[in-house]
Amino acid sequence: MNAPLKILVVEDNPDLAANLVDYLSARGHLVDAAGDGLTGLHLAGTQNFDVILLDLILPGMDGIALCRHLREEAGKNTPVLMLTARDTLDDKIAGLEAGADDYLVKPFAMREVAARIKALARRANAAMTQGQLKVADLCFDPATFRVTRAGKEITLPPIPLRMLEALMRASPRVLGREELERAIWGDAPPDSDAVRTHLHLLRAAVDKPFAQPLLHTLRGIGWRIAAPERLPPPPVQ
């Protein structure tokens, strides 16, 4: 049997909050709940949770501001699963840039919530592999999560950070969508927009500020990170 997790539910819809608490508690987890952003921030900042379920729209302080405060001000790395009725790409990017690890669009199945929580907790507790990864002037230290390129420090949200690690470990090999999803989310992959959203954030951080791109898309095949000299030559016309 899996060890119980300590979970915080920050959700202002009382019926949904009660359903989440009841479902997760029935599976042996220890669940606290907050009905507004300020209460959620207080609980998340003063206690240690394994996973936080965080609604995007909240009274007092919305989920974006709460998540950003946890990451930047409180220094909390607790995995955050954002719950949102908004399914546009911009809304998803906003949540991930604020520091959320994953998101679910309402309405959702409780079984999927449980699977996402399990995957987030498993990744957070996984032992970090030692040894720095290096591709061209891009460096990543899995032990400290420190990323630099050309000596410049790069800050990434958690999921793009894990994507970077998977792509750098495979370099210069191409990772297809399924292989990349499995490396990041295990047996609980998110909706089809997630890979594109996280890769957008990753590319903006590691490539756009620099002259030479390292993250390459092979349409219909997948993605790879490779130095220019490691790329195969273009086909002869």
N, C-alpha and C positions, 0 to 999 in steps of 0.2 A: 504493500500500500504506500502511496506517495505521502511524504510528510506534509502536514497542513501548512498553508500559507497564511500570512497576515495580510489582509487586503483592505484597502480604503476605497469606498465608493463615494464619489462626489457627484451627486445628481439631484437636481431640484424637483424632478417629477416624482412625487411620493410613491405612486404605484410602481413605476419602473425601479426605483431604488429598493422598495420592499421586495420585489420579485428577485432582483439581483442578490440582495442580502440572504433571502430565504434559500435560493438555489445554491449559492456558494457555501452557505453555512451547512446545508444538508449534505454536502460533500466533504465536510470535516474542516473547512477553512475557518479562520477567525476573521470576522468581517466587522469593520466600523463604517459608519456612514455620516456624510455631511450634506445638508440641503442647500448650502450656498458657498460661494467661493472663499469668503474670508474664514469661515469655520474649517473648510477643507484645507486651506493654507496653514492654519494653526495646527491642525492634526498632522498634516504631512511634514511640517517643519519641526515638530516637537517629538514625534514618534518615528520609529523605524518600521516601515512596511515592506513587504516583498514585491507588491504590485499595487499601483493606483489606477482605478477606473475613473476617468475624468470627463465629465460632460463639457462640451464646448461652450454652451450658452448657460450662464449661471448668474443669479443675482449677487450683487456686491462686488464680485470680481470674476471676469469670465475665465474660461479654461486656458486660453492662450496666455493671459497675464499671469495666472496662477502657475502654469508650467514654467514659464520664463523665470518667474521669481524663484521657484524651487531650484532651477539649474544655476542661475547666475548669482542670486543673492544668498540663498540658503546652502548652496553647494551640494544639494541632494541628487544622487544618481539613481534613485528608485525608478524602475521601469514604469512608464506611463502608457496606458491604453486609452486613447482619446475616443470618446463616444460623441457622435455628431449626426445631426439630421441633414447637414450640408455635405453634398457629395461632389462639389466642383473641385477641379485640380488646384485652384488657388487656395481654397479653404484647407485642403489636405496639406499643401506645402506650408501654409502658415502654421498649422499645428506641429508639423515635423520640425520646422525651423525654430519653433519655441522650445523644442526639446522632447516632444513626444516620441515614443519608440514605435508606436503602431496606432492604427485607428480602425474603428468599426462604424459603418453607416447604419443609422436607425432606419427601419426596425431590423433587429438582428435576432438570431437564435441563441438561446442560453448555452447550448452545447458549444457553439463557436466561441462565445465569451470564455468559457472554461478552457477550451483548447488554446486560445490566444494567451490567456493568463499562464497556463502551464508552459508554453513555449517561451514567454518572456522571462519567467522565473528560472527556467532551465538555462537560458543563455546568460542571465545575470550571475548565476552561480557556477558557471563553467570555469574550470581552471584555465588561466591564460597561458598560452604557449610562449616560451621565452625565445628571444632572438629577433633582431631587427630585420625588417623587410626593406629592400631597396630596389627601385626601378628608376634608372637614370638619376635625376636629382630629387626624386620623390622618396622620402623615408617614412617608415611607420614602425613604431615600437609597440608590439602587442601587450607588453607588460605594463606600459604606462599610458597607452592610447595616444601618445604624442605623434603628431604628423607634421612633417616639414617638407617644403619644396624650395630648393635653391636657398636653404637656410632660413626661409620665412615660415613661421609657425602657422598652421592651418587648423581651424576649429570646425569640427563636423558633428552633426547630430548622431545619435547612437546607431541607427540603421545604416546610413551612408558610410559610417565608420566601419561597420562589419562588412559591407559590400566591398569597401576598399581593401580590407584584409583578405577577403576571399579572392578578389581579382589579382592582388599582388602575389598571393601564394601560388596562383595558377599561372602567372605571367611566364612566357608570352602566349600561353594557351588561351583559346576562346572559351568562355563560359556561356552556355545557352540559358534561356530563361528558367527552365525547370531546375537546372543545376544550381543557378544562382539563388533562386527562391528556396531551394532545399538547404543551402548553406546558411541562409539568413533566418528563415522561419520554420525550418524542420518540416513536420507533418501538418502544419497549419498555415498554408500560404494565404495571403490576403487577396483582395480583389485585383483585377488585371491592371489597374492604374498604378499600383504601389511601386512596382519595379521602375516604371518610367519616372514617377515622382521622385524617388530617392536618387536615381541616377542623375536627374536634373540638378539636384542639390550637390551631388558629388562632383559633377562636371564643373559646376559654377565655382566650386572651391578649389579644385586641384588643377584645372586647365585654364579657365577664362582669364585669370590674372597673369598668365604666362604666355610666352610667344609660341612655345612648342606643345601641342596637345599630346597627352599620354593615354587618355581614355578614348578608345576607338569602338565605334558601333559597326557591326557587320550585319546589314539588314537581312532579317529572316534567319539569322544564325545565332547571334549573341553579342557579347562584349568582351574586350580584353584591355588590359593595361600593359603597354609595352613601349620601350624606347624606340625612336625612329629606326635605328639600325637593326632592331630585332624584328621589324615588320617584313613580311615577304614582299618582293618586288611586284609592281602591278603587272597584270597579264599583258603579253605582247599582242598588239593589235594586228 
